[in-house]
Amino acid sequence: AVVGNTHSVVAPGLDIQLSATPSSQTYVQGSTDKPLVGFSFRATADNIRIDQIVVSSTASTGTLGAGEVQNLALYDGATRISDFKSLDTSTFKATFSNLNYTIAKGVTKVITLRGSIATDASNNDVYYFSLIATTDVTTYDSEGNSVTNTGIAANNGGTVKVTIASVGDVTIVKAPDDFDSEAGIVIAGTEVVLGKYR
């Protein structure tokens, strides 16, 4: 008989979770290149290549129009790893294909979805972006074999949301009269108070 240590065989795969960053945010209409949600990916037992990610969008308050969130792209830190995409007008999904993004064995990477808010996006609408199922991420091992992902349908319950706000107003009120800001002659090379606002 052959006696030896017991070894556990772990199949290559990708563990998917919702990243802690970014958290829920409020963005004004016309905001550009803003983080919308982050997904955490950990490669197990092998280097894992991500070929495609399908991100879904849902309105939890109001109605999400396909053009209200634009220029969607995936980022690894400050590096964009995908083409810019729009939400499909019927499914409200954005499909990022041909990513060819590899995560080394045992390494965890956070991929962030960023996008811009249209100037005519509806005020007070609330959206969230998610992976409805782990199968929304297409992955392969180092030998080109399709692998089974584990983890969760990240943000499918809307833990991280985006709230739309109208452009804010600036109110200017005259400050109380004082001697510092009274009209006078300004001498070159000196510092004076020209006005006060509150």
C-alpha positions as MATLAB code, in Angstrom:
seq = 'AVVGNTHSVVAPGLDIQLSATPSSQTYVQGSTDKPLVGFSFRATADNIRIDQIVVSSTASTGTLGAGEVQNLALYDGATRISDFKSLDTSTFKATFSNLNYTIAKGVTKVITLRGSIATDASNNDVYYFSLIATTDVTTYDSEGNSVTNTGIAANNGGTVKVTIASVGDVTIVKAPDDFDSEAGIVIAGTEVVLGKYR';
ca = [
       0.000    0.000    0.000;
       1.090    3.520   -0.707;
       0.885    5.818    2.298;
       1.024    9.601    2.005;
      -0.531   12.858    3.011;
      -4.073   13.677    2.000;
      -4.345   16.427   -0.583;
      -7.451   18.420   -1.399;
      -7.968   19.290   -5.036;
      -9.513   22.715   -5.615;
     -10.937   23.451   -9.038;
      -9.937   26.761  -10.633;
     -12.559   29.437  -10.261;
     -13.417   33.038   -9.518;
     -15.000   34.179   -6.259;
     -17.279   37.197   -6.759;
     -18.251   39.636   -4.006;
     -19.526   43.195   -3.647;
     -16.644   45.545   -2.915;
     -16.772   47.833    0.127;
     -15.932   50.764   -2.142;
     -17.521   52.786   -3.502;
     -20.401   53.176   -1.056;
     -23.796   54.670   -1.943;
     -23.443   58.165   -3.388;
     -25.506   61.165   -4.489;
     -24.514   62.768   -7.798;
     -25.875   65.922   -9.393;
     -27.178   65.935  -12.939;
     -24.328   66.290  -15.414;
     -21.710   64.616  -13.185;
     -19.037   62.836  -15.222;
     -16.867   59.765  -14.657;
     -18.278   58.817  -11.261;
     -17.852   55.455   -9.454;
     -21.155   53.587   -9.386;
     -20.323   50.199   -7.854;
     -17.323   47.950   -7.238;
     -17.016   44.182   -7.673;
     -14.380   42.083   -5.908;
     -12.901   39.132   -7.809;
     -10.546   36.528   -6.319;
      -8.844   33.911   -8.500;
      -8.623   30.467   -6.888;
      -6.354   27.536   -7.791;
      -5.139   29.092  -11.053;
      -4.754   32.307  -12.981;
      -8.234   33.289  -14.124;
      -9.018   35.280  -17.248;
     -12.184   37.368  -17.346;
     -13.514   37.642  -20.887;
     -16.929   39.244  -20.349;
     -18.912   41.012  -17.613;
     -22.617   41.824  -17.935;
     -23.764   44.557  -15.554;
     -27.474   45.082  -14.900;
     -29.151   48.308  -13.810;
     -32.298   48.780  -11.752;
     -34.243   51.774  -10.471;
     -35.348   51.423   -6.860;
     -36.972   54.877   -6.937;
     -38.308   56.516  -10.090;
     -37.716   55.226  -13.608;
     -34.338   54.554  -15.169;
     -34.033   55.610  -18.787;
     -31.312   53.994  -20.870;
     -29.729   57.372  -21.562;
     -29.700   58.674  -17.990;
     -26.373   56.994  -17.179;
     -23.799   57.227  -19.950;
     -20.203   56.367  -20.849;
     -20.107   53.262  -18.674;
     -16.717   51.572  -18.337;
     -14.841   49.176  -16.061;
     -11.704   50.222  -14.204;
      -8.918   48.545  -12.264;
      -7.958   51.473  -10.074;
      -7.374   54.383  -12.441;
      -6.852   52.093  -15.466;
      -9.778   51.568  -17.806;
      -9.984   47.905  -18.864;
     -13.043   48.039  -21.126;
     -14.566   50.021  -23.948;
     -17.210   52.612  -23.119;
     -20.723   51.186  -23.204;
     -24.330   52.341  -22.964;
     -27.244   50.593  -21.311;
     -29.267   48.455  -23.685;
     -32.602   50.200  -24.295;
     -34.627   47.027  -23.676;
     -32.658   45.030  -21.083;
     -30.958   47.980  -19.315;
     -27.754   45.955  -19.220;
     -24.239   46.879  -20.275;
     -22.148   44.075  -21.775;
     -18.376   44.442  -21.584;
     -16.767   41.887  -23.906;
     -13.222   40.993  -25.032;
     -11.786   42.119  -21.710;
      -8.862   39.663  -21.678;
      -8.301   40.640  -18.039;
      -6.285   38.094  -16.028;
      -6.170   37.810  -12.240;
      -3.250   35.861  -10.815;
      -3.893   32.818   -8.631;
      -4.746   33.841   -5.061;
      -5.010   37.542   -5.919;
      -8.107   39.684   -5.307;
      -8.905   42.538   -7.652;
     -11.607   45.199   -7.426;
     -13.176   46.265  -10.690;
     -15.175   49.484  -10.505;
     -18.010   50.501  -12.801;
     -17.812   54.217  -13.591;
     -20.180   56.374  -15.606;
     -21.638   59.811  -16.202;
     -25.042   61.157  -15.180;
     -27.025   62.846  -17.957;
     -27.964   66.491  -17.483;
     -31.630   65.550  -17.921;
     -31.565   62.604  -15.496;
     -34.608   62.670  -13.231;
     -34.103   64.385   -9.888;
     -34.389   62.080   -6.825;
     -34.237   58.891   -8.884;
     -32.277   56.077   -7.219;
     -30.424   53.430   -9.258;
     -28.187   50.492   -8.551;
     -25.904   48.394  -10.725;
     -25.337   44.693  -10.116;
     -24.344   41.257  -11.289;
     -27.651   39.387  -11.293;
     -25.847   36.017  -11.233;
     -22.273   34.755  -10.996;
     -22.739   33.522  -14.575;
     -22.811   37.165  -15.711;
     -19.009   36.934  -15.575;
     -17.419   34.728  -18.257;
     -14.124   33.235  -17.068;
     -11.397   30.793  -18.172;
      -8.420   29.129  -16.498;
      -4.826   29.296  -17.748;
      -5.468   26.415  -20.170;
      -8.502   28.067  -21.723;
     -11.083   25.917  -19.953;
     -14.322   27.534  -18.845;
     -14.526   27.722  -15.053;
     -17.383   27.885  -12.559;
     -17.637   31.078  -10.549;
     -18.524   31.164   -6.871;
     -19.600   33.891   -4.485;
     -22.680   36.063   -4.716;
     -24.810   37.968   -7.196;
     -23.006   41.176   -6.223;
     -25.243   44.125   -5.329;
     -28.308   42.353   -6.688;
     -30.246   43.636   -3.668;
     -29.154   47.228   -4.150;
     -26.795   47.604   -1.188;
     -24.879   50.301   -3.081;
     -27.144   52.887   -4.696;
     -26.774   56.069   -6.713;
     -29.154   58.955   -5.998;
     -29.650   61.727   -8.552;
     -29.885   65.340   -7.391;
     -30.604   68.520   -9.311;
     -27.848   71.092   -9.677;
     -27.578   73.039   -6.431;
     -28.073   76.779   -5.992;
     -25.649   79.273   -4.481;
     -27.155   81.930   -2.229;
     -25.141   85.109   -1.676;
     -25.975   87.324    1.305;
     -24.321   90.650    2.004;
     -22.093   90.507    5.050;
     -22.398   93.140    7.770;
     -20.717   96.444    7.041;
     -17.185   96.795    8.355;
     -14.157   98.974    7.883;
     -12.079   96.216    6.237;
     -14.122   96.091    3.045;
     -14.991   99.763    2.625;
     -14.185  101.334   -0.747;
     -10.763  102.894   -0.993;
      -7.533  103.102   -2.921;
      -5.519   99.881   -3.228;
      -1.761  100.379   -3.216;
       0.286   97.982   -5.328;
       2.014   95.290   -3.295;
      -0.426   95.428   -0.383;
      -3.133   92.968    0.675;
      -6.616   94.335    1.349;
     -10.117   92.937    1.849;
     -12.153   93.505   -1.303;
     -15.389   91.910   -0.152;
     -16.934   89.506    2.297;
     -19.604   86.866    1.691;
     -21.428   84.498    3.918;
];
